Amino acid sequence: MNFKNPGDDALRALLKTVRTIAVVGLSPQPARPSYRVAQAMQRYGYRIVPVRPLVGAVLGEKAYASLTDIPFAVDLVDVFRAPEHVPAIVDQCLALHLPTIWIQEGIVVDAAARAAQAGGMTVVMDRCILKDYVRLMTA
């Protein structure tokens, strides 16, 4: 079975209900794609939670070393990490019973995406959350 992303209606519904986004691999450098995407999503009203070791804060929000360190509920995990890190991130999400993982554009790990789905998670892979937000929510 090949992985398939949710359709536009499901993505639109997801983007309407999500409020808190944990961004794994959020860079503190404004030139990096993770920073620009997270900053834009923050401006659209989402709470951004940086997940990056050795960083105190990004975009005015306290950073956490891992998903397990976040002391409050997260609606969606947005992944800006290399493909080899995705299976471990999926494992953390499943252990924490997190509802949704969004694996950014250019990152494809079919086995991890299928494992997340099998664990009950909503999974979006190889898509940019900002591009989809602009396409589905601002038109």
Residue, then its C-alpha position, 0 to 999 in steps of 0.5 A: m500500500n502506497f502512502k496517500n495524503p489527505g485531500d483538500d477538504a480534509l486539509r482545510a478542516l485540519l488547518k481550521t481546527v489546529r491551534t498549536i504547532a510543534v515545529v521539530g527542527l525549527s531554526p533560529q536563523p531567519a534565512r532558513p525555510s523552517y523559520r520562514v514557514a513557522q513565522a508565517m504560520q504564527r502570523y496566521g494565528y497559530r501558536i508555534v512551539p520550537v523543538r530544537p535542542l540547545v536553543g532557548a527560544v525562537l520567534g518569541e516562544k520557548a524552545y524544547a529539546s524534544l516533543t516529550d519535554i513540551p508540558f502542554a497539548v500540541d495539535l500538530v507536529d511539523v517536521f523539518r528534519a532529514p529523512e533519517h530522523v523521521p522514524a524516531i519522531v513518529d515514534q515519539c508522536l505515537a508514544l505521546h498520542l499526538p494527533t497529527i504529523w506534517i512532514q515538510e516538502g521534500i521529505v519522504v519516508d513512506a514506512a514512517a508515514r504508514a506507521a503513523q497512520a497505522g497508529g491512528m495519526t493524521v499524516v501529511m507528507d512531502r507538502c509545505i504547510l504554509k503553501d497549503y495554508v495559503r492555497l486552501m485558506t486565503a483564496 
